[in-house]
Amino acid sequence: MADEKPKVSNEISEGTGEFDARFVLWRKFCAENNVAVETLPSDLIGESKDKWDKMKNEKLHKPVEKP
């Protein structure tokens, strides 16, 4: 079973913190799209992948405003 991926812990690490924007966004995406939170974004295919990419680009990749 070489194709099986190791289980990924769904714990909040000290390095990312509970309110890391990516963590919160992923949780929201999973809840809205009936995706298990244990799923990795790289495992998504088709419409789910497109939705994730769109949500990520809209929410995480905002341009930095110059003063």
C-alpha positions, -999 to +999 in steps of 0.1 A: +000+000+000+026+025-011+000+050-022-014+055+012-005+088+028+004+090+065-023+104+088-019+141+094-025+154+129-053+180+131-038+197+161-031+233+166+006+238+169+024+265+188+040+275+155+007+283+137-016+292+165-053+287+169-062+317+147-037+313+119-056+326+088-049+295+067-061+272+095-093+291+100-100+294+062-094+257+057-118+248+085-144+271+070-139+256+035-142+221+049-174+229+067-190+247+037-180+220+012-184+188+033-147+180+031-130+162+060-106+185+078-080+157+077-079+161+039-049+181+026-056+209+001-032+191-023-056+161-022-085+181-037-096+175-073-121+190-097-147+214-084-135+212-048-099+222-059-113+251-079-134+263-050-105+261-026-081+279-049-107+307-054-114+310-017-077+310-008-068+336-034-097+359-024-091+356+014-053+350+018-036+367-011-049+402-007-026+429-021-007+449+005-019+485+006+007+512+004+004+542+026 
